[in-house]
Amino acid sequence: MSAITITTSILTLIAGLGVFLVACSMMSSNLESLGSKRLKALFSKTSNSKLLGVGIGTVATAAIQSSGATSVMVIGFVNAGIMTLAQAATIMFGANIGTTITGQLVALGMFGGDSISTSVIFATFAGIGAFITLFGKSDTLKKVGRILAGFGMIFVGMSLMSGSMESFSELDSVRNFLAQFTNPFLLVLIGLVLTAIVQSSSVLTSMAIAMTVSGLINVNQGIYITLGANIGACVTTVIAGFTSGRNAKRAALIRVIFNIAGVAIFMLIGLFLKFGNINFGFLMEAMFPGAPQTQLAMFHTFFNVITVAMVLPLTNPLVKLVTKIIPEPKEKQEDNRPHLYFVDEHLLRTPPIAVMETKNEIVHMAEIAMENFRISMDIISTLDYSQLEKFRANEEQLNFLNRELVVFIVKLLQCELSAKDRSYLTRAVRSIADFERIGDYAENIIEYADILKENDSTFSEKALKEVDELRTLVENLFDKVMKGYKDHDRKSLAEANTIEDDVDDFTATMGKHHIKRLREGVCTPEVGAQYLSLSTSVERIADHLINVVSTIKK
């Protein structure tokens, strides 16, 4: 074989790998985006059922074609406290099963013989998807087109890689070189390193299938490379987990222990088989004779299903183990520092889920702002400052969320999102500012209470009654606004507007009553100034709540 032919084969291999990687990324991102509602529904069904967790992990990973994305998403949920370690573990177990789908598809595409190759048939979806993407009118249709194009490109890439490997297989030097790699531990290490580089066990498994079919390596070699790929797949999870909180680290460690334990068990089985002068390749050939692609793909599936079946009953002991390895601090103190409760940088890998959690974070911010409003109204009514420390901590949290949540949304807007999600995030920035301003007005109310206390003054009994009525109106307004915000309930939004009008009318009435009390000598001008300032601040709070309503209606 000439140098030109060898160079061409190398370049073709690189081109095929590039097309394959792009295709996997295209399929994964568009499947995530298109299936966001179903994905959200799946993860909302997490419970203490281990089998349900495995099923959710399997289906989610098969849907988005990435066990790494599923595991990172789960770690984000664990870090945010939405999911327990046991739930996360079972979903990650299922992710290992779901990731075998790619290998099965690639194996299926390598059948042909005298008829039209299955790979060629599947590859035509690249063209079909491209036409749909170019001429499709709706955003959903374009996503479907990109999914089909990505699916077809997987087989275009595999065809290129297979063709280049067939060229290499004609070289005795290449075959002899690869034949030297028979040590199972070395093959596992090769699979581990290569998977860590390409960041996808599916890609390496598919390459191993192509190499096996072309005769560059035998099935047994491919099996051990695939086992190594299973460990290498943990790299993304480790990066995500060990740059997050303690529970996220534990979740990442669970996947590492699980994957390494599964490989170790099969390595021991392989050594045991060696005493009988047989190996995994021999067993798979007996089960699926004459189909090396199926042999390797089915081993990959068997391996993951069997390891999950073995480890699943040990989920709770595994959780206890990682909790001991990464324990709580000896002197555990409550961490009151401001932080994000729901969103996490790692959720950016799954934008639809990140949008959902952003909304949860904003709802939580609204509740903190409203809690400070209640505390401020309690303080100005009673001049009891026992909750002031809680108020200050909440105010610090609100300022933190106002800053960090906007930064997260800016990053999220750079991801691939549906038009609806993009529109929501753009409007959400304004809602964040509104809730932060509610906190500021609550702080103003505390300042009015300070002035009253310094002057040894209080509101009159009638004034306190009006303050309590105004507070009730705003509480009702908040309930309607949040019901409309969370559920997009149009009826609640209409009721919120009516209540806001009532707030305006009531504050106007409060001003008239204040003037009357001044004339009667029941109220002093100094106390009256704080009373009017209070009514104005509460009216502004109502205005900011209605601003949130206006963003929902768009």
MIZAKOL-576648 format. One line per field, with one value per residue (C-alpha): z, x, y; residue number from 1; residue in three letters. Coordinates in nm, 4 decimals. Layout:
// MIZAKOL-576648
w = Z;...
u = X;...
v = Y;...
nr = NUM;...
rest = ALA;...
This chain:
// MIZAKOL-576648
w = 0.0000;-0.1017;0.1306;-0.0441;0.0282;0.3937;0.4317;0.2661;0.5044;0.8088;0.6881;0.6130;0.9641;1.1162;0.8927;0.9866;1.3565;1.3210;1.1409;1.4033;1.6957;1.5374;1.4615;1.8208;1.9522;1.7033;1.7932;2.1668;2.1854;1.9636;2.1336;2.4683;2.3392;2.1597;2.4395;2.7214;2.8515;2.8522;3.0113;3.2837;3.3378;3.3656;3.6316;3.8236;3.8716;4.0777;4.3848;4.6204;4.3677;4.2503;3.9349;3.8456;3.8851;3.6547;3.4034;3.4088;3.3604;3.0743;2.8899;2.9445;2.8187;2.5224;2.4393;2.4533;2.3500;2.6252;2.9589;3.0446;2.9999;3.2116;3.4900;3.4909;3.5040;3.7963;3.9797;3.9326;4.0921;4.3822;4.4334;4.4415;4.6932;4.4533;4.4405;4.7039;4.6553;4.6333;4.3587;4.1723;4.1959;4.0353;3.7533;3.6809;3.6788;3.4159;3.2167;3.1647;3.0071;2.7947;2.6465;2.4820;2.2286;2.0118;1.9821;1.8862;1.6137;1.4761;1.4744;1.2928;1.0324;0.9457;0.7947;0.4182;0.2207;-0.1303;-0.0534;0.0059;0.3182;0.6247;0.6904;0.3520;0.4188;0.7580;0.6138;0.3795;0.6852;0.6788;0.3502;0.4532;0.7782;0.5971;0.3637;0.6573;0.8432;0.5404;0.4363;0.7640;0.8833;1.2560;1.5172;1.6165;1.2581;1.2201;1.5367;1.3988;1.0811;1.2774;1.4749;1.1528;0.9984;1.3072;1.2991;0.9331;0.9864;1.2515;0.9753;0.7298;0.9886;1.0628;0.6916;0.6548;0.9578;0.8459;0.4987;0.6365;0.8750;0.5916;0.4202;0.7348;0.7728;0.4435;0.5994;0.7721;0.9805;1.1246;1.1949;1.3558;1.5662;1.6975;1.7504;2.0171;2.2410;2.4060;2.7704;2.9087;3.1528;2.8765;2.6511;2.9348;2.9903;2.6190;2.6256;2.9399;2.8042;2.4604;2.6132;2.8477;2.5406;2.3203;2.6226;2.4971;2.5634;2.2780;2.0306;2.1409;2.1476;1.7941;1.6809;1.8417;1.6506;1.3235;1.3971;1.4796;1.1591;0.9486;1.1135;1.2738;1.6161;1.7293;1.9314;2.2570;2.2177;2.1395;2.4525;2.6835;2.5092;2.5684;2.9365;2.9594;2.7870;3.0644;3.3218;3.0965;3.0697;3.4340;3.3550;3.2716;3.5835;3.8036;3.6664;3.7289;4.0751;4.2229;4.1340;4.3217;4.6727;4.9008;4.7859;4.4208;4.4940;4.6525;4.3490;4.1161;4.3372;4.3227;3.9431;3.9568;4.2107;4.0192;3.6833;3.8185;4.0210;3.7137;3.5066;3.7908;3.8187;3.4447;3.4480;3.7140;3.5069;3.2071;3.4074;3.5219;3.1614;3.0606;3.2686;3.0384;2.7288;2.6324;2.6468;2.6090;2.2330;2.2111;2.4098;2.1998;1.8764;2.0026;2.0746;1.7586;1.5001;1.2046;1.3245;1.5077;1.5197;1.6999;1.9285;2.0562;2.0757;2.2626;2.5040;2.5800;2.6568;2.8561;3.0593;3.1632;3.2335;3.4423;3.6453;3.7169;3.8282;4.0631;4.2136;4.2335;4.5583;4.7085;4.6374;5.0005;5.1265;4.8370;4.9451;5.3036;5.1734;4.9781;5.2740;5.4892;5.2243;5.1904;5.5403;5.6852;5.8706;6.2294;6.3611;6.1261;6.1233;5.9304;5.6237;5.6033;5.3206;5.0162;4.7462;4.4570;4.5621;4.2312;3.9422;3.8878;3.6198;3.5190;3.4277;3.1292;2.9578;2.9592;2.8817;2.9068;3.2598;3.3426;3.2365;3.4620;3.7582;3.6851;3.7290;4.0585;4.1721;4.0896;4.2758;4.5760;4.5466;4.5465;4.8667;5.0360;4.9306;5.0645;5.3902;5.4380;5.3654;5.6409;5.8853;5.8126;5.8665;6.1961;6.3129;6.2267;6.3870;6.7104;6.7195;6.8080;6.6363;6.7234;6.3534;6.2353;6.1955;5.9704;5.7740;5.7151;5.5998;5.3578;5.2213;5.1599;4.9810;4.7639;4.6577;4.5798;4.3715;4.1866;4.0773;4.0306;3.8837;3.6083;3.5337;3.5052;3.2740;3.0463;3.0147;2.9598;2.6815;2.4936;2.4811;2.2272;2.3485;2.2152;2.1245;2.4190;2.6713;2.5306;2.5593;2.9177;3.0258;2.8744;3.0757;3.3864;3.4267;3.4855;3.7384;3.9328;3.9539;4.0719;4.3560;4.4590;4.4727;4.6958;4.9359;4.9178;5.0043;5.2958;5.4125;5.3885;5.6126;5.8747;5.8592;5.9273;6.2313;6.3487;6.3430;6.5410;6.8029;6.8316;6.8957;7.1341;6.9144;6.7735;6.5318;6.6719;6.7099;6.4008;6.1985;6.2995;6.1897;5.8469;5.8212;5.8895;5.6235;5.3703;5.4541;5.3957;5.0531;4.9494;5.0850;4.8677;4.5720;4.6143;4.6279;4.3029;4.1275;4.2234;4.1258;3.7879;3.7589;3.8444;3.6649;3.4018;3.5436;3.3547;3.6063;3.8923;3.6900;3.6319;4.0045;4.0837;3.8774;4.0645;4.4030;4.2942;4.2151;4.5653;4.7089;4.5258;4.6503;5.0054;5.0279;4.9055;5.1796;5.4340;5.3408;5.3995;5.7342;5.8376;5.7739;5.9776;6.2699;6.2529;6.2874;6.5790;6.7486;6.7541;6.5414;6.5414;6.2209;6.2940;6.3276;6.0334;5.8080;5.8721;5.8249;5.4827;5.3837;5.4822;5.2678;4.9711;5.0042;5.0280;4.7205;4.5351;4.6429;4.4898;4.1710;4.1439;4.1895;3.9054;3.6930;3.7273;3.6053;3.2951;3.2031;3.2262;2.9912;2.7076
u = 0.0000;0.1432;0.2085;-0.0690;-0.3194;-0.2143;-0.2389;-0.5805;-0.6984;-0.5791;-0.7501;-1.0680;-1.0603;-1.0276;-1.3067;-1.5346;-1.4665;-1.5415;-1.8708;-1.9656;-1.8932;-2.0855;-2.3761;-2.3930;-2.3856;-2.6523;-2.8843;-2.8317;-2.8912;-3.2000;-3.3498;-3.3019;-3.4677;-3.7546;-3.8212;-3.7862;-4.1427;-4.1182;-3.7745;-3.9102;-4.2017;-3.9645;-3.7470;-4.0482;-4.1514;-3.8450;-3.9419;-3.7980;-3.8626;-3.5244;-3.6631;-3.8462;-3.5213;-3.3381;-3.6216;-3.6149;-3.2361;-3.2583;-3.5369;-3.3873;-3.0440;-3.1877;-3.3886;-3.1021;-2.8272;-2.5865;-2.5267;-2.2897;-2.5666;-2.8057;-2.5498;-2.4518;-2.8186;-2.8764;-2.5741;-2.7174;-3.0443;-2.8597;-2.6532;-2.9726;-3.1309;-3.4093;-3.3100;-3.1738;-2.8492;-3.0383;-3.2656;-2.9661;-2.7819;-3.0610;-3.1033;-2.7295;-2.7448;-3.0180;-2.8114;-2.5493;-2.8141;-2.9575;-2.6184;-2.5947;-2.8608;-2.6040;-2.3896;-2.6920;-2.7860;-2.4314;-2.4198;-2.7520;-2.6221;-2.3301;-2.5408;-2.5656;-2.4248;-2.5663;-2.8540;-2.8412;-2.6385;-2.8441;-2.5867;-2.6568;-3.0319;-2.9872;-2.7399;-3.0090;-3.1749;-2.8924;-3.0252;-3.3903;-3.3172;-3.1200;-3.4140;-3.6566;-3.4211;-3.3839;-3.7482;-3.9307;-4.1448;-4.1782;-3.9039;-4.0222;-4.0047;-3.6526;-3.5475;-3.6941;-3.4936;-3.1714;-3.2401;-3.2884;-2.9811;-2.7752;-2.9040;-2.8065;-2.4676;-2.3835;-2.3859;-2.2050;-1.9297;-1.9253;-1.9070;-1.6043;-1.4333;-1.5128;-1.3763;-1.0494;-1.0156;-1.0654;-0.7704;-0.5618;-0.6672;-0.4940;-0.1602;0.0082;0.2152;-0.0964;-0.2699;0.0411;0.0850;-0.2717;-0.2575;0.0092;-0.2479;-0.3939;-0.3419;-0.6921;-0.5668;-0.3831;-0.6901;-0.9081;-0.6572;-0.6642;-1.0439;-1.0400;-0.7921;-0.9520;-1.2992;-1.1688;-1.0323;-1.3430;-1.5791;-1.8162;-1.8248;-2.0762;-1.8252;-1.5470;-1.7772;-1.8907;-1.5285;-1.4471;-1.7380;-1.6063;-1.2549;-1.3906;-1.5943;-1.2946;-1.0746;-0.8303;-0.9061;-1.0916;-1.4128;-1.2354;-1.0064;-1.3083;-1.4832;-1.2006;-1.1723;-1.5464;-1.5004;-1.2372;-1.4756;-1.7242;-1.4783;-1.3656;-1.7298;-1.7102;-1.4734;-1.7513;-1.9442;-1.6363;-1.5679;-1.9297;-1.9515;-1.6196;-1.6645;-1.9968;-2.1278;-2.0710;-2.3749;-2.2813;-1.9355;-2.0984;-2.3237;-2.0235;-1.8374;-2.1317;-2.1069;-1.7275;-1.7530;-2.0386;-1.8614;-1.5246;-1.6875;-1.8727;-1.5535;-1.3605;-1.6226;-1.6096;-1.2300;-1.2366;-1.4867;-1.2543;-0.9598;-1.1724;-1.2725;-0.9069;-0.8441;-1.0848;-0.9028;-1.2062;-1.2832;-1.5708;-1.5197;-1.5644;-1.8897;-2.0314;-1.9387;-2.1308;-2.4337;-2.4230;-2.2164;-2.0720;-2.1843;-1.8935;-2.0788;-2.3717;-2.1388;-1.9697;-2.2910;-2.4741;-2.1851;-2.1981;-2.5703;-2.5342;-2.2496;-2.4469;-2.7723;-2.5959;-2.3922;-2.7063;-2.8896;-2.6021;-2.5540;-2.9171;-2.9955;-2.6831;-2.7927;-2.8488;-2.5196;-2.3452;-2.4991;-2.3799;-2.0310;-1.9878;-2.1288;-1.8513;-1.5856;-1.7049;-1.8420;-2.0026;-1.7623;-1.7010;-1.8377;-2.1255;-2.2482;-2.5388;-2.4126;-2.6097;-2.4062;-2.6107;-2.6290;-2.8383;-3.0863;-3.2071;-2.9816;-2.6327;-2.3705;-2.3876;-2.7552;-2.6419;-2.5735;-2.9494;-3.1034;-3.4731;-3.4192;-3.2122;-3.5057;-3.7400;-3.5031;-3.4529;-3.8265;-3.8127;-3.5267;-3.7289;-4.0324;-3.8081;-3.6698;-4.0263;-4.1013;-3.7916;-3.8920;-4.2435;-4.1090;-3.9142;-4.2283;-4.4091;-4.1217;-4.1069;-4.4821;-4.4548;-4.1709;-4.3395;-4.6633;-4.5106;-4.1611;-4.0387;-3.7016;-3.6562;-3.6720;-3.4266;-3.1362;-3.3504;-3.4514;-3.0878;-2.9951;-3.2890;-3.1904;-2.8367;-2.9785;-3.2036;-2.9109;-2.7080;-2.9884;-3.0448;-2.6809;-2.6018;-2.9332;-2.9071;-2.5521;-2.6841;-2.9676;-2.7228;-2.5213;-2.8389;-2.9503;-2.6325;-2.7490;-2.9859;-3.3378;-3.6900;-3.8391;-4.0786;-3.7995;-3.5859;-3.8777;-3.9462;-3.5839;-3.5675;-3.8740;-3.7537;-3.4668;-3.7246;-3.9133;-3.5907;-3.5397;-3.8999;-3.8612;-3.5325;-3.7043;-3.9762;-3.6960;-3.5653;-3.9070;-3.9329;-3.6002;-3.7462;-4.0354;-3.7809;-3.6269;-3.9682;-3.9985;-3.6536;-3.7709;-4.0828;-3.8754;-3.6232;-3.9092;-4.0773;-4.3892;-4.6356;-4.9254;-5.2721;-5.5060;-5.7059;-5.3885;-5.2631;-5.5913;-5.5557;-5.1939;-5.3126;-5.5857;-5.3328;-5.0990;-5.3802;-5.4510;-5.0849;-5.0706;-5.3704;-5.2155;-4.8930;-5.0837;-5.2682;-4.9535;-4.7547;-5.0361;-5.0490;-4.6698;-4.6250;-4.9297;-4.9832;-5.3344;-5.5103;-5.7938;-5.5494;-5.3750;-5.7071;-5.7864;-5.4407;-5.5113;-5.8392;-5.6639;-5.3942;-5.6661;-5.8033;-5.4562;-5.4425;-5.7893;-5.7117;-5.3861;-5.5746;-5.8317;-5.5497;-5.4264;-5.7725;-5.8090;-5.4638;-5.5625;-5.8793;-5.6794;-5.4400;-5.7337;-5.8700;-5.5286;-5.5171;-5.1976;-4.8878;-4.7265;-4.4053;-4.5888;-4.8105;-4.5073;-4.3965;-4.7529;-4.7820;-4.4340;-4.5371;-4.8536;-4.6522;-4.3884;-4.6524;-4.8256;-4.4921;-4.4562;-4.7966;-4.6853;-4.3805;-4.5979;-4.8195;-4.5072;-4.4526;-4.8084;-4.7427;-4.4418;-4.6528;-4.9164;-4.6670
v = 0.0000;0.3381;0.6315;0.8261;0.5478;0.5298;0.9080;0.9062;0.6335;0.8304;1.1479;0.9525;0.8053;1.1551;1.2856;0.9954;1.0466;1.4179;1.3543;1.0942;1.3287;1.6168;1.3833;1.2591;1.6163;1.7273;1.4406;1.4817;1.8586;1.8543;1.5505;1.7248;2.0396;1.8669;1.6230;1.8761;1.8346;1.4558;1.4773;1.7048;1.4666;1.1697;1.3285;1.4540;1.0889;1.0007;0.8053;0.5479;0.2701;0.1464;-0.0143;0.3065;0.4997;0.2573;0.2816;0.6629;0.6665;0.4171;0.5980;0.9453;0.8377;0.6483;0.9617;1.2108;0.9664;1.0695;0.8984;1.1841;1.4425;1.2354;1.1894;1.5577;1.6558;1.4188;1.5607;1.9080;1.7918;1.6301;1.9438;2.1514;1.9127;1.8116;1.4461;1.2057;1.0147;0.6846;0.8215;0.9643;0.6328;0.4290;0.6829;0.6725;0.2913;0.3154;0.5649;0.2941;0.0711;0.3508;0.4365;0.0921;0.1945;0.3756;0.0629;-0.1453;0.1052;0.1090;-0.2707;-0.2862;-0.0429;-0.2692;-0.5429;-0.5575;-0.8457;-0.8735;-0.6370;-0.2628;-0.1923;-0.1000;0.1692;0.3291;0.3205;0.4867;0.7380;0.8718;1.0252;1.2819;1.4170;1.3891;1.5718;1.8422;1.9149;1.9312;2.1679;2.3954;2.4097;2.3443;2.6342;2.5679;2.5487;2.1996;2.0737;2.2114;2.0283;1.7045;1.7675;1.8135;1.4942;1.2973;1.4605;1.3730;1.0143;0.9785;1.1435;0.8834;0.6207;0.8486;0.8871;0.5152;0.4375;0.6641;0.5112;0.1562;0.2250;0.3629;0.0683;-0.1800;-0.0153;-0.0519;-0.4140;-0.4905;-0.3932;-0.6869;-0.4429;-0.2769;-0.6084;-0.7517;-0.4388;-0.4452;-0.8216;-0.7616;-0.5894;-0.8977;-0.8069;-0.7371;-0.4735;-0.2854;-0.2955;-0.1639;0.1179;0.2053;0.2181;0.4313;0.6875;0.7180;0.7626;1.0312;1.2123;1.1936;1.2296;0.9596;0.5863;0.5496;0.6906;0.4556;0.1533;0.2362;0.2691;-0.0664;-0.2239;-0.0782;-0.2051;-0.5496;-0.5734;-0.4649;-0.7290;-0.4848;-0.6292;-0.9380;-0.9363;-1.0180;-0.7167;-0.5009;-0.6257;-0.5178;-0.1796;-0.1380;-0.2233;0.0492;0.2899;0.2254;0.3601;0.6475;0.7580;0.8671;1.1549;1.4029;1.2988;1.3399;1.6882;1.7875;1.6334;1.7325;2.0992;2.1072;2.0463;1.7506;1.5523;1.6110;1.4668;1.1635;1.1133;1.1275;0.8805;0.6395;0.6266;0.5799;0.2947;0.1338;0.1424;0.0300;-0.2502;-0.3767;-0.3832;-0.5513;-0.8272;-0.8984;-0.8895;-1.1614;-1.3603;-1.3198;-1.4551;-1.7490;-1.8278;-1.8223;-2.1334;-2.3155;-2.1791;-1.9711;-1.6005;-1.3554;-1.3447;-1.7208;-1.7035;-1.4190;-1.6011;-1.9036;-1.6874;-1.4706;-1.6615;-1.4720;-1.1272;-0.9555;-0.6230;-0.7848;-0.9793;-0.6625;-0.4566;-0.7320;-0.7810;-0.4088;-0.4402;-0.7649;-0.6175;-0.3090;-0.4933;-0.7599;-0.5085;-0.3044;-0.6208;-0.7067;-0.3610;-0.2437;-0.4352;-0.2760;0.0835;0.1821;0.0306;0.2084;0.5396;0.4766;0.3949;0.7180;0.9118;0.7650;0.8320;1.1933;1.2639;1.5718;1.8048;1.6940;2.0200;2.0643;2.4205;2.5576;2.7412;3.0625;3.2066;3.3135;3.0471;2.9226;2.6545;2.5117;2.6118;2.4818;2.5431;2.1782;2.2114;2.4189;2.0869;2.0238;2.3666;2.2655;2.1348;2.4457;2.6667;2.4686;2.5043;2.8752;2.9228;2.7305;2.9554;3.2691;3.1332;3.0699;3.4243;3.5581;3.3659;3.5107;3.8637;3.8078;3.6681;3.9917;4.1915;3.9996;4.0471;4.4203;4.4564;4.2662;4.4914;4.8219;4.7055;4.5729;4.7286;4.3778;4.3257;3.9572;3.8590;4.1250;3.8791;3.6600;3.9697;4.0696;3.7175;3.7198;4.0607;3.9358;3.6293;3.8487;4.0673;3.7557;3.6036;3.9302;3.9194;3.5503;3.4376;3.6988;3.5789;3.2216;3.3293;3.5130;3.1905;2.9895;3.2227;3.1284;2.7642;2.6135;2.6891;2.6858;3.0241;2.9905;2.9243;3.2067;3.4487;3.3389;3.3866;3.7336;3.8357;3.6517;3.8986;4.1735;3.9583;3.9016;4.2781;4.3228;4.0728;4.2309;4.5726;4.4241;4.3340;4.6915;4.8362;4.5938;4.7340;5.0846;4.9751;4.8606;5.2092;5.3658;5.1366;5.2549;5.6154;5.5285;5.3461;5.6295;5.8735;5.6270;5.6401;5.3883;5.3894;5.4396;5.1447;5.2487;5.2984;4.9515;4.8006;4.9666;4.8490;4.4932;4.5215;4.6527;4.3653;4.1138;4.2655;4.2326;3.8760;3.7865;3.9654;3.7663;3.4357;3.5146;3.6352;3.3251;3.0891;3.2630;3.2585;2.8898;2.7513;3.0232;3.0541;3.3364;3.3540;3.4168;3.6862;3.8663;3.8420;3.9816;4.2926;4.3460;4.3143;4.5600;4.8143;4.7519;4.8225;5.1561;5.2503;5.1426;5.3407;5.6478;5.5879;5.5491;5.8977;6.0474;5.8714;5.9937;6.3574;6.3053;6.1623;6.4573;6.6974;6.4986;6.4962;6.1159;6.1109;6.3344;6.4675;6.2725;5.9405;6.0304;6.0796;5.7189;5.5960;5.7602;5.6408;5.2892;5.2997;5.4322;5.1568;4.8856;5.0289;5.0104;4.6476;4.5766;4.7535;4.5275;4.2189;4.3390;4.3903;4.0140;3.9582;4.1684;3.9530;3.6367;3.7730;3.8298
nr = 1;2;3;4;5;6;7;8;9;10;11;12;13;14;15;16;17;18;19;20;21;22;23;24;25;26;27;28;29;30;31;32;33;34;35;36;37;38;39;40;41;42;43;44;45;46;47;48;49;50;51;52;53;54;55;56;57;58;59;60;61;62;63;64;65;66;67;68;69;70;71;72;73;74;75;76;77;78;79;80;81;82;83;84;85;86;87;88;89;90;91;92;93;94;95;96;97;98;99;100;101;102;103;104;105;106;107;108;109;110;111;112;113;114;115;116;117;118;119;120;121;122;123;124;125;126;127;128;129;130;131;132;133;134;135;136;137;138;139;140;141;142;143;144;145;146;147;148;149;150;151;152;153;154;155;156;157;158;159;160;161;162;163;164;165;166;167;168;169;170;171;172;173;174;175;176;177;178;179;180;181;182;183;184;185;186;187;188;189;190;191;192;193;194;195;196;197;198;199;200;201;202;203;204;205;206;207;208;209;210;211;212;213;214;215;216;217;218;219;220;221;222;223;224;225;226;227;228;229;230;231;232;233;234;235;236;237;238;239;240;241;242;243;244;245;246;247;248;249;250;251;252;253;254;255;256;257;258;259;260;261;262;263;264;265;266;267;268;269;270;271;272;273;274;275;276;277;278;279;280;281;282;283;284;285;286;287;288;289;290;291;292;293;294;295;296;297;298;299;300;301;302;303;304;305;306;307;308;309;310;311;312;313;314;315;316;317;318;319;320;321;322;323;324;325;326;327;328;329;330;331;332;333;334;335;336;337;338;339;340;341;342;343;344;345;346;347;348;349;350;351;352;353;354;355;356;357;358;359;360;361;362;363;364;365;366;367;368;369;370;371;372;373;374;375;376;377;378;379;380;381;382;383;384;385;386;387;388;389;390;391;392;393;394;395;396;397;398;399;400;401;402;403;404;405;406;407;408;409;410;411;412;413;414;415;416;417;418;419;420;421;422;423;424;425;426;427;428;429;430;431;432;433;434;435;436;437;438;439;440;441;442;443;444;445;446;447;448;449;450;451;452;453;454;455;456;457;458;459;460;461;462;463;464;465;466;467;468;469;470;471;472;473;474;475;476;477;478;479;480;481;482;483;484;485;486;487;488;489;490;491;492;493;494;495;496;497;498;499;500;501;502;503;504;505;506;507;508;509;510;511;512;513;514;515;516;517;518;519;520;521;522;523;524;525;526;527;528;529;530;531;532;533;534;535;536;537;538;539;540;541;542;543;544;545;546;547;548;549;550;551;552;553;554
rest = MET;SER;ALA;ILE;THR;ILE;THR;THR;SER;ILE;LEU;THR;LEU;ILE;ALA;GLY;LEU;GLY;VAL;PHE;LEU;VAL;ALA;CYS;SER;MET;MET;SER;SER;ASN;LEU;GLU;SER;LEU;GLY;SER;LYS;ARG;LEU;LYS;ALA;LEU;PHE;SER;LYS;THR;SER;ASN;SER;LYS;LEU;LEU;GLY;VAL;GLY;ILE;GLY;THR;VAL;ALA;THR;ALA;ALA;ILE;GLN;SER;SER;GLY;ALA;THR;SER;VAL;MET;VAL;ILE;GLY;PHE;VAL;ASN;ALA;GLY;ILE;MET;THR;LEU;ALA;GLN;ALA;ALA;THR;ILE;MET;PHE;GLY;ALA;ASN;ILE;GLY;THR;THR;ILE;THR;GLY;GLN;LEU;VAL;ALA;LEU;GLY;MET;PHE;GLY;GLY;ASP;SER;ILE;SER;THR;SER;VAL;ILE;PHE;ALA;THR;PHE;ALA;GLY;ILE;GLY;ALA;PHE;ILE;THR;LEU;PHE;GLY;LYS;SER;ASP;THR;LEU;LYS;LYS;VAL;GLY;ARG;ILE;LEU;ALA;GLY;PHE;GLY;MET;ILE;PHE;VAL;GLY;MET;SER;LEU;MET;SER;GLY;SER;MET;GLU;SER;PHE;SER;GLU;LEU;ASP;SER;VAL;ARG;ASN;PHE;LEU;ALA;GLN;PHE;THR;ASN;PRO;PHE;LEU;LEU;VAL;LEU;ILE;GLY;LEU;VAL;LEU;THR;ALA;ILE;VAL;GLN;SER;SER;SER;VAL;LEU;THR;SER;MET;ALA;ILE;ALA;MET;THR;VAL;SER;GLY;LEU;ILE;ASN;VAL;ASN;GLN;GLY;ILE;TYR;ILE;THR;LEU;GLY;ALA;ASN;ILE;GLY;ALA;CYS;VAL;THR;THR;VAL;ILE;ALA;GLY;PHE;THR;SER;GLY;ARG;ASN;ALA;LYS;ARG;ALA;ALA;LEU;ILE;ARG;VAL;ILE;PHE;ASN;ILE;ALA;GLY;VAL;ALA;ILE;PHE;MET;LEU;ILE;GLY;LEU;PHE;LEU;LYS;PHE;GLY;ASN;ILE;ASN;PHE;GLY;PHE;LEU;MET;GLU;ALA;MET;PHE;PRO;GLY;ALA;PRO;GLN;THR;GLN;LEU;ALA;MET;PHE;HIS;THR;PHE;PHE;ASN;VAL;ILE;THR;VAL;ALA;MET;VAL;LEU;PRO;LEU;THR;ASN;PRO;LEU;VAL;LYS;LEU;VAL;THR;LYS;ILE;ILE;PRO;GLU;PRO;LYS;GLU;LYS;GLN;GLU;ASP;ASN;ARG;PRO;HIS;LEU;TYR;PHE;VAL;ASP;GLU;HIS;LEU;LEU;ARG;THR;PRO;PRO;ILE;ALA;VAL;MET;GLU;THR;LYS;ASN;GLU;ILE;VAL;HIS;MET;ALA;GLU;ILE;ALA;MET;GLU;ASN;PHE;ARG;ILE;SER;MET;ASP;ILE;ILE;SER;THR;LEU;ASP;TYR;SER;GLN;LEU;GLU;LYS;PHE;ARG;ALA;ASN;GLU;GLU;GLN;LEU;ASN;PHE;LEU;ASN;ARG;GLU;LEU;VAL;VAL;PHE;ILE;VAL;LYS;LEU;LEU;GLN;CYS;GLU;LEU;SER;ALA;LYS;ASP;ARG;SER;TYR;LEU;THR;ARG;ALA;VAL;ARG;SER;ILE;ALA;ASP;PHE;GLU;ARG;ILE;GLY;ASP;TYR;ALA;GLU;ASN;ILE;ILE;GLU;TYR;ALA;ASP;ILE;LEU;LYS;GLU;ASN;ASP;SER;THR;PHE;SER;GLU;LYS;ALA;LEU;LYS;GLU;VAL;ASP;GLU;LEU;ARG;THR;LEU;VAL;GLU;ASN;LEU;PHE;ASP;LYS;VAL;MET;LYS;GLY;TYR;LYS;ASP;HIS;ASP;ARG;LYS;SER;LEU;ALA;GLU;ALA;ASN;THR;ILE;GLU;ASP;ASP;VAL;ASP;ASP;PHE;THR;ALA;THR;MET;GLY;LYS;HIS;HIS;ILE;LYS;ARG;LEU;ARG;GLU;GLY;VAL;CYS;THR;PRO;GLU;VAL;GLY;ALA;GLN;TYR;LEU;SER;LEU;SER;THR;SER;VAL;GLU;ARG;ILE;ALA;ASP;HIS;LEU;ILE;ASN;VAL;VAL;SER;THR;ILE;LYS;LYS
